[in-house]
């Protein structure tokens, strides 16, 4: 039986983890799926116009629920100041319209949770707490939701790798043979360019490594509020062999991964499970990252790559050096990651899991 589902999300043509997730899945759903895109749609918006646009979004959402017979609404908040309060109103609208909803928590800032959310649990229960189910990326998020008194089903899922990474023509995987004078070893950082993603620690670790490993290169891909500051920082420090690609998608993103040797994301942000890590695994790269969010529930230290301490450039450079010194380990990790991703992170597998949750939420067993 097909169900009619409304997914509430940012515009899929704009940068961001939620956008990447649904752009990868949208052609693999079997139910009837509609999207409600909230926000400024990637356009610049003045501070004065924003409140009116937010109110208009709420009104349009309410009208959509009242004029369509949806079996389920899928909300996608993150536990941060902007998303938590904005999307809680959408949750209240679902309750008002008497439509079933599932709430998928994509990110989780523990500092915000302790300072704010833990003190306004009644508001949580009145809005998100009315959900018929919740979806999480990390077990610790589900444990915390239960402390708020949420008693309905909680499902843990993974994010997804872009389907382009599983096309046969893109499965010609390059495994590093290490740095040579003719071939520089390439480290890829692909993310929103924000301080909390560990971009400055990445640059500091790279600068340190260059002193003893001249044949390495750092590629930074993505856009964000810190991009120009990062470029100026590199220019002022006169660090060589750092390339910026900007926001990339499709074949350009595949090329960036396929021509790299190591994927690095030393984030201390309230991550769920970054799609970029799964995509790096799908292309056969060893990973260096931090033990945050959903990463800690599946990452195998020393087998998939290495975990590093948050905000610790010395640890990053140390773990990078371990990989640089052992090209054979890099190859073994890369092959393991590629096989792991093929079995778990394809859009078909992730989409089927999500639609199973929809069915269980609409018609509980």
C-alpha positions in Angstrom: 0.0 0.0 0.0 1.2 3.5 -0.9 1.1 6.3 1.6 1.0 10.0 1.1 4.0 11.6 2.9 4.9 15.3 3.3 8.6 15.9 4.0 9.4 19.2 5.6 13.0 20.2 4.6 15.2 23.0 3.3 15.3 23.5 -0.4 17.3 20.6 -1.9 19.2 22.8 -4.3 21.0 24.6 -1.4 24.1 23.4 0.5 23.6 21.4 3.8 23.5 18.0 5.2 19.7 17.6 5.2 19.6 18.8 1.6 22.2 16.2 0.6 20.4 13.5 2.4 17.0 14.0 0.7 18.5 14.8 -2.7 20.1 11.4 -2.6 16.9 9.6 -1.6 14.1 11.5 -3.5 14.2 9.2 -6.6 14.2 6.0 -4.5 11.0 6.4 -2.5 8.1 4.1 -3.3 5.4 6.1 -1.5 3.9 9.3 -2.8 6.2 12.0 -1.5 5.7 15.7 -1.4 8.2 18.3 -0.1 7.5 21.4 1.8 10.6 23.7 1.5 10.9 26.2 4.3 13.3 29.1 4.7 14.7 31.7 2.4 15.3 29.1 -0.5 19.0 30.1 -0.7 18.2 33.8 -1.3 19.6 36.6 0.7 17.0 37.9 3.2 17.0 41.1 5.2 16.6 40.9 9.0 13.3 42.9 8.7 11.8 40.6 6.1 12.7 37.3 7.9 9.8 37.3 10.5 7.2 37.9 7.8 8.6 35.1 5.7 8.7 32.7 8.7 5.0 33.5 9.5 4.2 33.0 5.8 5.9 29.6 5.9 3.8 28.6 9.0 0.6 29.7 7.2 1.4 27.9 4.0 2.3 24.7 5.9 -1.0 24.8 7.8 -3.0 25.4 4.6 -1.2 22.5 2.9 -2.1 20.1 5.7 -5.7 21.3 5.7 -6.1 20.9 2.0 -4.3 17.6 1.5 -4.9 14.2 3.0 -1.4 13.3 4.2 -0.9 10.0 6.0 2.3 11.3 7.7 4.4 14.5 8.0 8.1 14.0 8.4 9.8 16.9 10.2 13.6 17.4 10.2 14.8 19.6 13.1 18.3 19.8 14.7 18.8 20.4 18.4 20.2 23.9 18.0 18.7 27.3 18.8 17.5 28.2 15.3 16.0 24.9 14.3 14.6 23.8 17.6 12.3 26.7 18.2 11.4 27.3 14.5 10.5 23.7 13.8 8.7 23.2 17.1 6.0 25.5 15.7 5.7 23.2 12.7 5.2 20.3 15.1 2.4 22.2 16.9 0.8 22.9 13.5 0.8 19.1 12.8 -1.0 18.5 16.1 -3.5 21.3 15.4 -4.2 19.8 12.0 -4.4 16.3 13.5 -1.9 14.8 11.1 0.5 12.0 12.2 4.2 13.0 12.4 7.6 11.6 12.7 10.5 13.8 13.9 14.0 13.1 12.5 16.7 14.7 14.6 19.7 15.4 12.3 22.0 17.3 14.7 22.3 17.6 18.4 24.1 20.4 20.3 24.7 19.1 23.8 25.5 22.6 25.1 22.1 23.9 23.9 20.4 20.8 25.2 21.8 21.3 28.8 21.4 25.1 28.9 18.0 25.4 27.3 16.1 22.3 26.3 16.5 20.5 29.6 14.9 23.5 31.3 11.9 23.8 29.0 10.8 20.1 28.8 7.1 21.1 29.0 7.5 23.0 25.7 9.2 20.0 24.1 6.4 17.7 25.3 3.8 20.1 23.9 5.4 20.3 20.5 7.8 17.5 19.5 6.6 15.3 22.2 3.3 14.7 20.4 5.2 13.0 17.5 4.0 9.4 16.7 7.6 8.3 16.3 11.1 9.8 16.3 14.2 9.0 14.2 17.8 9.5 15.4 21.3 9.1 14.0 23.0 8.3 17.4 21.9 6.1 20.3 22.8 8.8 22.8 20.1 11.1 21.2 17.4 8.4 21.8 18.5 7.9 25.4 18.1 11.6 26.0 14.7 11.8 24.3 13.4 9.1 26.7 14.5 11.3 29.7 12.1 14.0 28.3 9.3 11.5 28.7 8.9 10.5 25.1 7.3 7.0 25.1 6.5 6.3 21.4 8.9 4.4 19.1 12.4 5.7 18.4 14.2 4.4 15.4 18.0 4.7 14.7 19.1 5.1 11.1 22.1 6.1 9.1 22.5 8.9 6.6 23.2 8.0 3.0 25.8 8.3 0.3 24.9 10.1 -2.9 23.7 7.5 -5.5 26.4 8.8 -8.0 29.0 7.1 -5.9 27.5 3.7 -6.6 27.4 4.1 -10.4 29.6 1.4 -12.1 31.7 4.1 -13.9 32.6 5.7 -10.6 33.6 2.4 -8.9 37.1 2.5 -10.4 38.7 3.2 -7.0 42.1 4.6 -6.6 44.1 3.4 -3.6 47.0 5.5 -2.5 50.6 4.3 -2.8 51.8 7.2 -0.6 53.4 10.5 -1.3 56.2 10.7 -3.9 58.0 13.6 -5.5 55.9 12.9 -8.7 52.6 12.4 -6.9 51.4 14.4 -3.9 49.3 12.7 -1.3 46.0 14.5 -1.1 43.9 15.1 2.0 40.3 16.2 1.5 38.2 18.3 3.9 34.6 18.6 2.5 32.1 20.2 4.7 30.3 23.5 5.6 33.2 25.9 6.2 32.5 26.7 9.8 34.8 26.9 12.8 33.0 24.1 14.6 33.7 21.7 11.7 37.4 21.8 12.6 38.6 23.7 9.6 41.3 25.7 11.5 42.6 22.7 13.3 42.8 21.0 9.9 44.9 23.8 8.5 47.1 23.9 11.6 47.7 20.2 11.4 48.5 20.4 7.7 50.9 23.3 8.2 52.7 21.1 10.8 52.8 18.1 8.5 54.3 20.0 5.6 57.5 20.6 7.6 58.4 16.9 7.3 56.1 15.9 4.4 56.5 18.4 1.6 54.7 16.1 -0.9 51.2 16.5 0.5 48.3 18.7 -0.5 45.1 19.8 1.3 41.8 20.3 -0.6 39.0 22.2 1.1 35.5 21.8 -0.5 32.4 23.6 0.7 31.0 27.0 1.5 30.0 28.7 4.7 30.2 31.8 6.9 33.9 31.2 7.7 35.1 30.7 4.1 36.7 34.1 3.5 38.2 34.2 7.0 39.8 30.8 6.3 41.2 32.0 3.0 42.7 35.1 4.6 44.2 33.0 7.4 46.0 30.8 4.9 47.2 33.8 2.9 48.5 35.5 6.0 50.4 32.4 7.1 51.7 31.8 3.6 50.7 28.1 3.6 51.2 26.4 0.3 49.4 23.5 -1.4 45.9 24.3 -0.2 43.2 24.3 -2.8 39.6 25.6 -2.5 36.9 24.0 -4.6 33.8 25.8 -3.2 30.5 24.0 -3.0 30.6 21.0 -5.3 28.0 18.4 -6.3 27.6 15.5 -8.8 30.6 14.6 -10.9 32.8 17.3 -9.4 32.2 15.9 -5.9 33.0 12.3 -7.1 36.2 13.6 -8.7 37.2 15.4 -5.5 36.9 12.1 -3.5 38.3 9.9 -6.2 41.5 12.0 -6.6 42.1 12.2 -2.8 43.9 9.7 -0.5 42.5 10.6 3.0 39.2 12.1 4.1 39.4 14.4 7.1 36.5 15.8 9.2 37.7 16.7 12.7 34.3 18.3 13.7 33.2 19.3 17.1 29.8 20.4 15.9 26.6 18.7 17.1 26.8 16.2 14.3 24.3 13.5 13.5 26.1 11.4 10.9 27.7 13.5 8.1 26.9 12.1 4.6 30.4 13.1 3.5 31.9 10.4 5.7 29.7 7.8 4.1 30.6 9.1 0.7 34.3 8.9 1.5 33.8 5.3 2.6 31.9 4.5 -0.6 34.8 5.7 -2.7 37.3 3.7 -0.7 39.1 6.3 1.4 40.4 5.9 5.0 38.7 8.3 7.4 40.0 10.6 10.1 37.2 12.1 12.2 36.0 12.7 15.8 33.8 10.6 18.1 30.6 12.6 17.8 26.9 11.9 17.2 26.2 8.8 15.1 29.8 8.3 14.2 30.6 6.6 17.5 27.9 4.0 16.9 29.6 2.4 13.9 33.1 3.7 13.4 35.8 1.0 13.9 39.0 2.6 15.2 42.1 1.4 13.3 40.0 -0.4 10.8 38.1 2.4 9.0 40.6 5.0 9.9 41.4 6.9 13.1 39.5 9.0 15.6 41.0 12.3 16.9 40.5 14.4 19.9 38.3 17.5 19.4 40.1 20.8 18.8 43.5 19.1 18.8 45.6 19.8 15.8 48.5 17.8 17.2 46.4 14.7 17.4 45.2 15.3 13.8 48.7 15.7 12.5 49.8 12.6 14.4 47.0 10.4 12.9 47.6 11.8 9.4 51.3 10.9 9.8 50.3 7.4 10.8 48.5 7.0 7.5 51.2 8.7 5.5 53.8 6.3 7.0 51.7 3.2 6.1 50.3 3.3 2.6 49.4 -0.4 2.9 47.2 0.3 5.9 45.5 3.1 3.9 44.7 0.7 1.1 43.4 -2.0 3.6 41.2 0.6 5.3 39.9 2.0 2.0 38.9 -1.5 0.8 37.1 -2.2 4.0 35.2 1.1 3.9 34.1 0.6 0.3 32.7 -2.9 1.1 31.0 -1.6 4.3 29.4 1.3 2.4 28.1 -0.9 -0.4 26.3 -3.1 2.2 24.7 -0.3 4.3 24.7 3.2 2.8 23.1 3.0 -0.7 20.0 5.1 -1.3 18.0 1.9 -1.9 18.9 0.5 1.5 18.5 3.8 3.5 15.3 4.7 1.7 13.7 1.3 2.3 14.5 1.6 6.0 13.0 5.1 6.2 9.8 4.0 4.4 9.5 1.0 6.8 9.5 3.6 9.6 6.8 5.5 7.9 4.6 2.4 7.6 5.2 1.4 11.3 4.3 5.0 12.4 1.1 5.2 10.3 -0.1 1.7 11.2 1.6 0.7 14.5 2.0 -3.0 15.0 
